[in-house]
Amino acid sequence: MERLFAIASSSTGPVTGTTADLAIRDWARRDETVAQRLRRVDNRRMEYLRSLFGAFCPDDVEVRCMLAFSLRIGDHFVAADHGARSRAEVMELTRRWLLR
């Protein structure tokens, strides 16, 4: 899980995985074939997350999977400040919470 979070939070190169992911999600809104493929990919991602979270928190697997996945996709849409904490600090605290 630590490695997955490290990979997901890295942003190297001109086009990150999130940039492509968001573009495909936008495309899927207008193209049913793309939407079906995206649904299959999202289901595979969720199954993978379930297998990882299920190893140490079987009671709330679905909640943690949904939060982790939503955070990965939606973080780029949130422009809010976090008081005395930086975004990086909040993301680190979130990671720790999800992995406890």
N, C-alpha and C positions, 0 to 999 in steps of 0.2 A: 504494500500500500504506500509506503514511504516513497518508493521509486516511482510509482504511478503519479503521485502528487508532484514529485520533482519534475517529471517529464511534462506533465500537463501545465505546470506553471512557468516553464521556460518559454521565452519568446525570442528566439533567435531567427535571423533571416528576415527578408523583406515581407514575406507572406507567412504568417504563422498558421498553425493548424486551426486556430479559432477563426481567423479571417476567412479561410476557405470554408469552414463549417458554417459560418454565418451566411456566406454567399449561397451555399447550397440550400440552407434553410429558407432563404428568401426565394430562391428558384422554385423550391418545392411548393411554395404557396400558390404558384401559377401553373404548375405542371404536375398532374396526378401521377404520372410514371415516376417522376423524381420523388414525389411525396411517398410513394410506396417503397421505394428503395431506401429513403431516409428512415422510414419507420422500421425497416428490417435492420438497418445499421444501428439505430437507437436501441432496438430490442437486444441486439447482440452486445452492445455496450452495457446495457443494464444487467444482462445476464452475467457478464464478466464482473461487474461491480458487486452483484449479489454473491458471487463465488468468493470474492475477496472479503467483503464485510461479513458474510456468513460465518467465516472462520473464527471471528472473535466477538460478534454481537448478534447472535441469531434472533433476539427478540425485536430488534428494530432495524433489520436489514433494509427493508423497503424505504423507510424514512431516510436513512443515511444515504442510500443510493440516489434517491430523488434529490436530496439536498446537494450532494456532491456533483451530480450531473447538471442540475440547474445552475449551480454556482459556476461551473465551467463554461456553460453557454451564456449565462446572463450577466456575469461580472462586468462585461464590457459595456453594458447598458446602464449601469448604476454610476451616477456622477456625484453621489452624496459624499460629504465629508464625514469623518469618524471622530469628531471631537479632538481629544489630545492624542489619539492614535493615528498612525499612518495607515494607508490601505494595506501595505505590506504586513504591518503588525496585525491588523484585523484578519487578513488572510491566513497568517500563521496561527493565530488563535483558533480560527475556524478549522484549519487542518488538524490541529491538536484535538479539538473537541470531537471531530468526526472519527478520529483514529483511536480514541480512548475506549 
